[in-house]
Amino acid sequence: MRTIPFFIYSLLLLLSGITSACSGADEQEQTREIEIDTTIIIDEDYETITFKAEDGLDIYANKYEIDKTSPVIVLCHQARFNKFEYEGIAQRLNDMGFNCLAIDQRSGGPIAIKQNQTYNLAVEKGLEVDYLDAIPDIKAAVDFAAEEYDQDVILWGSSYSSTLALWEGLKNDKVRAVVAFSPGDYFPELGSLTDSLSTLEKPFFITAADFEIDGDVGINALLSKTDLGENQVKFAPESNGHHGSRALWKNQAGGEQYWEAVTDFLNSIK
């Protein structure tokens, strides 16, 4: 185990905030300060692998494997982040009995000294790296994990990728459930997610920070046309909470509320 300095990245977050998938979320994030640890613990208990998206781009991922038969979760990061958003989260999910595949999407960036290898390669090749350009990366990760473990997968997204995860869950038979941290109906190019979610019969867990629950782009609005069915959960934190999957980072205020809720959901579909 080794400790990697995180103070530079922490300072940048405190100064400017983190942008997310669209203008609605951007406006909310740019005005908020983020309190995070100044160090990140990297356990050398993963294997970094690659597989190809449909356009031939190598997608980099950290594979946290416990065996070949346990359920598998594909973990997708938020804007400007990479697969190390899930460092610490993936190990805890391992302890709960889930294999994990945390990917670098081509729309992302560095965390401290940890680079987004997929993004770097996409830029080198002159490929587009906007939010919607990450769709083939998420699909490729689902395909890879489904084949690697011979089972349908749980798809987990954070911020912009949580919206894309819900869209993927709507159309991809290899996705059996979706976990979405801070999604929104942000991509009109894809249609109305608010309308489409009313047709989703698969299990899902949707949550966000407290300030993202209400409002025109909040998760209440997103689910306004959806009658929650069996194993379909909307979780609103009692505390302020946090945007995206970083709500689960170690020592986050209110983090255990999220962990309890998502643990109950995952155990219900295990």
HELIX and SHEET records of a PDB file:
HELIX    1   1 PHE A    7  SER A   16  1                                  10    
HELIX    2   2 SER A   23  GLU A   29  1                                   7    
HELIX    3   3 LYS A   83  TYR A   86  5                                   4    
HELIX    4   4 ILE A   89  ASP A   95  1                                   7    
HELIX    5   5 GLN A  117  GLU A  124  1                                   8    
HELIX    6   6 TYR A  131  ALA A  134  5                                   4    
HELIX    7   7 ILE A  135  TYR A  149  1                                  15    
HELIX    8   8 TYR A  160  LYS A  171  1                                  12    
HELIX    9   9 PRO A  188  LEU A  190  5                                   3    
HELIX   10  10 LEU A  193  LEU A  197  1                                   5    
HELIX   11  11 ASP A  210  GLU A  212  5                                   3    
HELIX   12  12 ILE A  219  LEU A  222  1                                   4    
HELIX   13  13 GLY A  244  LEU A  248  5                                   5    
HELIX   14  14 GLY A  255  ILE A  269  1                                  15    
SHEET    1   A 2 ARG A   2  PRO A   5  0                                        
SHEET    2   A 2 THR A  39  ILE A  42 -1                                        
SHEET    1   B 8 GLU A  47  LYS A  52  0                                        
SHEET    2   B 8 ASP A  58  TYR A  64 -1                                        
SHEET    3   B 8 ASN A  99  ILE A 103 -1                                        
SHEET    4   B 8 VAL A  72  LEU A  75  1                                        
SHEET    5   B 8 VAL A 153  SER A 158  1                                        
SHEET    6   B 8 VAL A 175  PHE A 181  1                                        
SHEET    7   B 8 PHE A 204  THR A 207  1                                        
SHEET    8   B 8 GLN A 232  PHE A 235  1                                        
END                                                                             
